[in-house]
Amino acid sequence: MEEDDVTIREQNFHSQVREYIVCFLLFAVLYIVSYCVISRYKRKSDDQEDEDAIVNRISMYLCTFTLAVSGGAVLLLPFSIISYEILLSLPKNYYIQWLNGSLIHGLWNLVSLFSNLCLFVLMPFAYFFLESEGFAGSKKGIKARVLETFVMLFLLGLLILGIVWVASALIDNDAASMESLYDLWEFYLPYLYSCISLMGGLLLLMCTPVGMSRMFTVMGQLLVKPTILEDLDEQIYCIQLQEEALERRLNGTMSNSYFHGNSQHHLYKELDNIRNQRNKLERRKKASAWEKNLLYPIVMLILLAGTAISVLLVALNIVYLLVDETAMPKGSTERDIGSASLSTFGVAQAVIEIILMFYLMVSSVVGFYSLRIFQELTPRKDDTTMTTIIGCCVSILVLSSALPVMSRTLGITRFDLLGDFGRFNWLGNFYIVLSYNLLFAVVTTLCLVRKFTSAVREELLKALVVHLSFQSSIPSSVRHC
């Protein structure tokens, strides 16, 4: 009997070690990729090892950690769905026994924990640490900046605590709910993260439809459009003449000191725009026939199909919500996986769901940076400040943390939310979930209609303006005749 207990303990120990190793390897890969991405956009600084350089490096490491957690949040649902389908297809394969329910639940709990840690501790610490200089009268240095940062974090925590208490008193004026706020770990942080998740879901609702319509423009800029009734050689020749004329004007302003300043800067900016146009035309000329005539239509059709399928799934989910209570998003605590497929059409539907999730995430990021409010956060290669990087990491973390909840709420997947993701209070509210689905379907449809009819509307507006101007130019005597 004791040998059996020892064997069970050894198996549990080895399974725990295996899960830790798998989680560490997955996070290490995400961390390396995140570090490469941030290094590509971070503004290059001097190699001098001063105080500001150390602070920037620490803030960069914290931003890299946050971006890696965001990547983990994006991959949660795809990894879980793939694991379910693999275990369903190969239930007794020895080489995939490490892929079990305990590992998947552990990943969801770790991502939830690290998301809270990054959102409420690490990112505020990175921002305050970057902006701190030490208290007045104290000795300058890293220690003084760390002390000021911790004081600011403490004051921020008190402020958020007071706001949540006031919100709780307004929403649920109950003594039990107020007393539960003293339970920091079991109620306060999950309640606060639930509010952040709701705001992230609303941000996704605002960004994703805009991003879906914007994706057609972005892909049109990245790909080579078909050349229909266009003479590229003539356009390139005209651009070259404009470029030569601007270069002659710049040489004239360089010799004349009176024209230095804004006019010269304007000419340089105009010259760069013309050179960019020439490069685009030359790229279109050098592109192969299949790239111009086949790749561009295929990509546009894929984007249109992805958007149409997303809207169709949301419409079907609205019908399910109205007729079936089980369509409501909910959490799950079951440890056994691979017993039944979560997809009606098996692996094919699972692949489509995963593709749609990535499409939603990319569209939300594109839509986020397309909104005027957040355009200042757009990163630029080798010229992005650490403050902007912190803002980008926080925004992507909020979007990615809300992606699993949004995918389940919209009915993109039927996979139940695990860990703390299934404990959000607003998920059980039928009216919030139904309104969320209706708004997504309506706003996405309106954005697509506005996108594809914009050219027609512009031409009609131009024709109307020309007609009105022509009517106003005719004398009144002629009009009466």
C-alpha positions in Angstrom: 0.0 0.0 0.0 2.8 2.4 0.9 4.6 1.6 -2.4 1.4 2.5 -4.3 1.2 5.8 -2.4 4.9 6.5 -3.2 4.2 5.7 -6.9 1.2 8.0 -7.0 3.2 10.8 -5.4 6.1 10.3 -7.8 3.7 10.4 -10.8 2.2 13.7 -9.5 5.6 15.1 -8.9 6.8 14.2 -12.4 3.7 15.6 -14.0 4.0 18.8 -12.1 7.7 19.2 -13.1 6.7 18.4 -16.7 4.0 21.1 -16.7 6.4 23.6 -15.3 9.0 22.8 -18.0 6.4 23.1 -20.8 5.0 26.4 -19.4 8.6 27.7 -19.1 9.5 26.7 -22.7 6.4 28.3 -24.1 6.9 31.5 -22.2 10.6 31.6 -23.1 9.7 31.5 -26.8 7.1 34.2 -26.4 9.6 36.3 -24.4 12.3 36.1 -27.1 9.8 37.0 -29.8 8.5 39.9 -27.8 12.0 41.2 -27.1 12.8 41.1 -30.8 9.6 43.0 -31.6 10.3 45.7 -29.0 13.9 46.0 -30.0 12.8 46.6 -33.6 10.7 49.7 -32.6 12.5 51.0 -29.6 14.4 54.3 -30.1 18.1 53.6 -30.3 20.0 55.2 -27.4 23.7 55.8 -26.6 25.8 53.0 -25.3 26.7 55.1 -22.2 25.8 53.3 -19.0 24.1 56.1 -17.1 21.2 56.2 -14.7 18.6 56.8 -17.5 19.9 53.9 -19.5 19.5 51.5 -16.6 16.0 52.7 -16.0 15.1 52.3 -19.7 16.5 48.8 -19.8 14.5 47.8 -16.7 11.3 49.3 -18.2 12.1 47.5 -21.5 12.3 44.1 -19.7 9.0 44.7 -18.0 7.4 45.7 -21.3 8.8 42.5 -22.9 7.3 40.4 -20.1 3.9 42.1 -20.6 4.0 41.6 -24.4 4.9 37.9 -23.8 1.9 37.6 -21.5 -0.3 39.2 -24.2 0.9 36.7 -26.7 0.1 33.9 -24.2 -3.5 35.3 -23.8 -3.9 35.3 -27.6 -2.8 31.7 -27.9 -4.9 30.3 -25.0 -8.0 29.4 -27.0 -6.2 28.1 -30.1 -3.8 26.0 -28.0 -6.7 24.6 -26.0 -8.8 23.8 -29.0 -5.9 22.1 -30.8 -5.1 20.1 -27.6 -8.7 18.9 -27.4 -8.7 17.7 -31.1 -5.3 16.0 -30.8 -6.3 14.1 -27.6 -9.6 13.1 -29.3 -7.8 11.8 -32.3 -4.9 10.1 -30.5 -6.3 9.3 -27.0 -3.7 6.7 -26.0 -0.6 7.9 -27.8 2.3 7.8 -25.4 4.1 10.9 -26.8 1.3 13.3 -26.1 0.4 12.2 -22.6 2.0 15.5 -21.4 -0.9 17.3 -23.1 -3.6 17.0 -20.5 -6.3 19.0 -18.7 -4.1 19.9 -15.8 -1.6 21.6 -18.2 -4.3 23.5 -20.0 -5.9 24.7 -16.8 -2.5 25.7 -15.5 -1.8 27.8 -18.6 -5.1 29.6 -18.2 -4.5 30.3 -14.5 -0.9 31.5 -15.2 -2.0 33.9 -18.0 -4.8 35.3 -15.7 -2.3 35.7 -12.9 0.4 37.4 -15.0 -2.2 39.6 -16.7 -3.3 41.0 -13.3 0.4 41.3 -12.3 1.3 43.2 -15.5 -1.7 45.4 -15.6 -1.8 46.5 -12.0 1.8 46.3 -10.9 4.5 46.0 -13.6 3.2 48.5 -16.2 2.4 51.2 -13.6 5.8 50.5 -12.0 7.6 50.8 -15.4 5.8 54.1 -16.2 6.4 55.7 -12.8 10.0 54.4 -12.7 10.6 56.0 -16.1 9.1 59.4 -15.1 10.6 59.5 -11.6 13.5 61.7 -10.5 13.5 61.2 -6.8 11.9 63.3 -4.1 13.1 66.8 -3.6 16.0 67.1 -1.2 16.9 63.4 -1.4 20.1 62.0 -2.9 19.7 61.3 -6.6 20.1 57.8 -7.9 18.3 54.5 -8.6 17.2 54.0 -5.0 15.6 57.4 -4.8 13.7 56.7 -8.0 12.6 53.3 -6.8 11.3 54.8 -3.6 9.3 57.5 -5.4 7.9 54.8 -7.7 6.7 52.6 -4.8 5.1 55.6 -3.1 3.3 56.5 -6.4 2.1 52.8 -6.7 0.8 52.9 -3.2 -1.2 56.1 -3.8 -2.5 54.7 -7.1 -3.6 51.5 -5.3 -5.5 53.5 -2.8 -7.1 55.6 -5.6 -8.2 52.4 -7.5 -9.5 50.8 -4.2 -11.6 53.9 -3.5 -13.0 54.0 -7.1 -13.9 50.3 -6.9 -15.6 50.7 -3.5 -17.7 53.6 -4.8 -18.6 51.6 -8.0 -19.6 48.6 -5.9 -21.7 50.8 -3.6 -23.5 52.3 -6.6 -24.1 49.0 -8.4 -24.7 46.6 -5.5 -25.5 48.4 -2.2 -25.1 45.4 0.0 -23.2 45.0 3.2 -21.9 41.5 2.2 -20.6 42.8 -1.1 -18.8 45.7 0.6 -17.2 43.4 3.2 -16.1 41.0 0.4 -13.9 43.8 -1.0 -11.7 43.3 2.1 -10.8 39.9 0.6 -8.1 41.2 -1.7 -7.2 37.9 -3.5 -10.5 36.1 -3.8 -12.8 39.0 -4.6 -11.2 42.4 -5.0 -8.7 41.5 -7.8 -11.1 39.3 -9.7 -13.8 42.0 -9.5 -11.3 44.6 -10.7 -10.1 42.4 -13.5 -13.7 41.7 -14.5 -14.2 45.5 -14.9 -11.0 45.7 -16.9 -12.1 42.8 -19.0 -15.5 44.5 -19.7 -13.6 47.6 -20.8 -11.4 45.5 -22.9 -14.4 43.8 -24.5 -15.9 47.2 -25.3 -12.6 48.4 -26.7 -12.5 45.3 -28.9 -16.1 46.0 -29.9 -15.0 49.5 -31.0 -11.7 48.5 -32.7 -12.5 45.1 -34.4 -15.2 46.4 -36.9 -13.1 49.3 -37.8 -10.1 47.0 -38.2 -12.0 44.6 -40.5 -12.8 47.4 -42.9 -9.3 48.9 -42.6 -7.7 45.5 -43.4 -8.7 45.8 -47.0 -6.8 49.1 -47.3 -3.8 47.8 -45.4 -3.5 44.6 -47.6 -4.1 46.8 -50.7 -1.0 48.8 -49.6 1.1 45.8 -49.0 0.2 43.8 -52.1 0.5 44.8 -55.8 -2.8 45.7 -57.3 -3.7 44.6 -60.9 -2.8 47.1 -63.6 -6.0 47.7 -65.6 -5.8 50.4 -68.3 -2.7 51.9 -66.7 0.6 52.9 -68.3 3.1 52.5 -65.5 6.1 53.6 -67.7 4.4 56.9 -68.4 3.6 57.4 -64.7 7.2 56.6 -63.7 8.5 59.1 -66.3 6.2 61.9 -65.0 7.3 61.1 -61.4 11.0 61.2 -62.4 10.5 64.7 -64.0 8.9 65.9 -60.8 11.7 64.5 -58.8 14.3 66.2 -60.9 12.5 69.5 -60.7 12.4 69.3 -56.9 16.1 68.5 -56.8 16.9 71.6 -58.9 14.8 73.7 -56.6 16.6 72.3 -53.5 20.0 73.0 -55.1 18.8 76.6 -55.6 17.6 77.0 -52.1 20.9 75.6 -50.7 22.8 78.3 -52.5 20.4 81.0 -51.3 20.4 81.4 -47.5 17.1 83.3 -47.6 15.2 80.2 -48.4 16.6 78.1 -45.5 14.1 76.9 -42.9 10.5 75.9 -43.3 10.5 76.1 -47.1 13.5 73.8 -47.5 12.0 71.3 -45.0 8.8 71.3 -47.0 10.7 70.6 -50.2 12.6 67.7 -48.6 9.3 66.3 -47.3 7.7 66.6 -50.8 10.8 65.0 -52.4 10.5 62.0 -50.0 6.8 61.6 -50.9 7.6 61.6 -54.6 10.4 59.1 -54.2 8.1 56.8 -52.2 5.5 57.0 -55.1 8.3 56.2 -57.6 9.4 53.2 -55.6 5.8 51.9 -55.4 5.3 52.3 -59.1 8.6 50.5 -59.8 7.6 47.7 -57.5 4.3 47.3 -59.3 6.2 47.2 -62.6 8.6 44.5 -61.5 5.9 42.3 -59.9 5.1 39.1 -61.6 1.8 38.4 -63.4 0.5 35.9 -60.8 1.3 38.4 -58.0 -0.6 41.2 -59.7 -3.5 39.3 -61.1 -3.9 36.3 -58.8 -2.6 37.0 -55.3 -4.4 40.3 -54.7 -7.9 39.0 -55.6 -7.3 35.9 -53.5 -6.3 37.8 -50.4 -9.3 40.2 -50.8 -11.6 37.2 -51.1 -10.1 35.6 -48.0 -10.6 38.8 -46.0 -14.2 39.2 -47.3 -14.9 35.5 -46.5 -13.4 35.8 -43.0 -15.5 38.9 -42.3 -18.7 37.3 -43.7 -18.2 34.1 -41.7 -17.6 36.1 -38.5 -20.8 38.1 -39.0 -22.8 34.9 -39.8 -21.5 33.1 -36.7 -22.5 36.1 -34.6 -26.0 36.1 -36.2 -26.4 32.4 -35.5 -25.2 33.0 -31.9 -27.9 35.7 -31.4 -30.5 33.1 -32.5 -29.1 30.6 -30.1 -29.1 33.1 -27.2 -32.8 33.8 -27.8 -33.9 30.1 -27.9 -31.3 28.2 -25.8 -29.9 29.1 -22.3 -26.8 27.0 -22.8 -25.5 29.4 -25.5 -24.5 31.8 -22.7 -20.8 32.0 -22.1 -19.8 30.3 -18.9 -16.7 29.0 -17.1 -15.7 25.4 -16.7 -13.7 23.5 -14.0 -13.6 20.1 -15.7 -10.1 18.5 -15.8 -10.9 15.7 -18.3 -10.3 16.7 -21.9 -10.5 14.9 -25.2 -13.7 12.9 -24.2 -15.8 14.7 -26.9 -15.2 17.2 -29.7 -16.3 20.7 -29.1 -16.8 21.3 -32.8 -19.7 20.0 -34.8 -17.6 19.4 -37.9 -14.5 18.2 -36.1 -11.0 19.4 -37.1 -12.2 21.5 -40.0 -14.4 23.7 -37.8 -11.7 23.9 -35.2 -9.2 25.2 -37.8 -11.7 27.8 -39.0 -12.4 28.9 -35.4 -8.6 29.4 -34.8 -8.1 31.3 -38.0 -11.1 33.6 -37.1 -9.6 34.2 -33.7 -6.3 35.3 -35.1 -8.2 37.4 -37.7 -10.2 39.1 -34.9 -7.0 39.9 -33.0 -5.2 41.3 -36.0 -8.2 43.3 -37.0 -8.6 44.7 -33.5 -4.9 45.9 -33.4 -5.3 47.4 -36.9 -8.5 49.1 -35.8 -7.0 50.3 -32.6 -4.2 52.2 -34.3 -6.6 53.4 -37.0 -8.7 55.3 -34.4 -7.7 59.0 -34.1 -7.6 58.8 -30.3 -4.8 56.2 -30.3 -2.9 57.2 -33.5 -0.2 58.8 -31.3 0.6 55.4 -29.9 1.5 54.0 -33.3 5.0 52.6 -33.0 7.7 53.6 -35.5 10.7 51.6 -36.4 13.8 52.6 -34.3 12.0 55.8 -33.2 9.5 54.8 -30.5 10.0 56.2 -26.9 9.7 53.9 -23.9 6.6 55.8 -22.8 4.8 55.0 -26.1 6.0 51.4 -25.8 4.5 51.1 -22.3 1.2 52.5 -23.7 1.2 50.0 -26.6 2.0 47.1 -24.3 -0.9 48.0 -21.9 -3.3 48.4 -24.8 -2.3 45.1 -26.4 -2.6 43.4 -23.0 -6.1 44.7 -22.5 -7.1 43.6 -26.1 -5.5 40.2 -25.9 -6.9 39.4 -22.4 -10.4 40.2 -23.7 -10.0 38.1 -26.9 -10.9 34.7 -25.3 -14.0 36.2 -23.6 -15.0 38.0 -26.8 -14.6 34.9 -28.9 -16.8 32.9 -26.6 -19.3 35.7 -26.1 -19.8 36.1 -29.9 -20.1 32.4 -30.5 -16.9 32.1 -32.6 -16.1 29.0 -30.5 -18.1 26.9 -28.1 -15.0 26.3 -25.9 -15.9 27.1 -22.3 -13.7 29.7 -20.5 -11.3 28.2 -17.9 -9.8 29.7 -14.8 -10.6 33.2 -13.8 -11.7 34.0 -17.3 -15.0 32.2 -16.6 -15.6 34.0 -13.3 -16.4 37.5 -14.8 -19.6 38.8 -13.4 -21.0 40.3 -16.5 -20.8 37.1 -18.5 -24.0 35.9 -16.7 -26.0 38.9 -17.7 -28.2 38.0 -20.7 -28.9 41.5 -21.8 -25.2 42.5 -21.8 -24.2 39.4 -23.9 -27.1 39.9 -26.3 -26.4 43.6 -26.8 -22.8 42.8 -27.3 -23.6 40.4 -30.1 -26.1 42.8 -31.7 -23.7 45.7 -31.6 -20.9 43.7 -33.2 -23.0 42.4 -36.0 -24.6 45.8 -36.8 -21.4 47.9 -36.5 -19.3 45.4 -38.6 -22.0 45.4 -41.3 -22.2 49.2 -41.3 -18.4 49.6 -41.5 -18.2 47.2 -44.4 -21.0 48.9 -46.3 -19.4 52.3 -45.7 -16.0 50.9 -46.9 -17.3 49.4 -50.2 -19.6 52.3 -51.0 -17.2 55.1 -50.2 -16.0 55.4 -53.8 -19.6 55.5 -55.1 -20.6 58.1 -52.5 -17.6 60.3 -53.4 -18.4 60.2 -57.1 -22.0 61.1 -56.4 -21.0 63.9 -54.2 -18.6 65.3 -56.8 -21.3 65.1 -59.4 -23.8 66.9 -57.1 -21.3 69.6 -56.4 -20.6 70.1 -60.2 -24.3 70.2 -60.9 -25.0 72.8 -58.2 -22.0 74.9 -59.3 -23.2 74.8 -62.9 -26.8 75.7 -61.9 -25.5 78.7 -59.9 -23.4 79.9 -62.8 -26.4 80.2 -65.1 -28.1 83.6 -65.1 -31.5 83.8 -63.5 -33.0 85.1 -66.7 -31.8 82.1 -68.6 -33.1 79.7 -65.9 -36.6 81.3 -66.1 -36.7 80.9 -69.8 
